[in-house]
Amino acid sequence: MSINISSRLSRNKEKVYYTASWGKGSGQRIATGIFTFTRPINATQRKHNREALHFLEIKRSQLTLDRQAIGTAVLPTHRLKANFLDFYQDFVRDNRQAGNRHLEGSFLHFKSFVKKLYLFPIAVTEEFATQFQKYLLDHFNGDTPANYFSRFKKVLKAATRQGYFRFNPAEFIPAKGNRNKIRKDHLEAEEYIQLLKTPCLNEEVRESFLFCCYTGMRWCDIRLLEWRHIGKDGNTAVIVQEKTKGEHFITFHPMLSPLSTNGG
């Protein structure tokens, strides 16, 4: 596919601007942003003209490669980002999902692991990926390390498809979690009774806490709870969890039975 370079004089006729085109249709003509001086008056302007024409030829070559790569799985080398952190950040921006922060979290902690602003793609090896996994396992519990590392693997898979790596550095590294590494504390009966006897200046906070205890619901879910979510018998509710976006059917503890008399 041929890329044609055309030129036009500026209004004051002191400069020549160049445009690249590969057809007459819409979007088939772009300004290169390159210009030369029509009558260079010194060595600096003459040097500018030589380099500008050199860059113009590079631009033509890059555009030709871009057009030839359409419909293939190959990304021209000049499109690859020299800083892998930039690629990672762009992937997060383009693939962000509402209500799911794992991808963004994986990038933030990847930056913390790298500890620098520039990372050459060649530095991302299988050993490097294994070290990042260890970093996650050392800093997080439960499924968090597995969630973050699995998103990291998605980034590497996309980068491999685009030509950053010949082979995916993390393809054979399984995502691991720290299941039951630290058992979460539970509120015992005597502790619950002690909390009931402890004065609270905000009665709404106290009632919300008790409601969470008897339903197992998160605060972010109960603050959105409305009477339309409560069953006619006053003992059940159907909610869509804020965190998981999943629908859950909840049967209330008998202690919450007064709900059935508060309808409205």
Secondary structure, DSSP 4 states (H G I P E B T S, - for coil): ---EEEEEE-TTSSEEEEEEES-SSTT-EEEEEEEEESS--SHHHHHHHHHHHHHHHHHHHHHHHHHHHTTSS---GGGS-SSHHHHHHHHHHHH-BTTB-HHHHHHHHHHHHH-SS---GGG--HHHHHHHHHHHHHH--BTHHHHHHHHHHHHHHHHHHTTS-SS-TTTT-----BTTSSPPP---HHHHHHHHHS--S-HHHHHHHHHHHHH---HHHHTT--GGGB-TTSSEEEEE-TTT--EEEEEPPGGGGGGGGS--
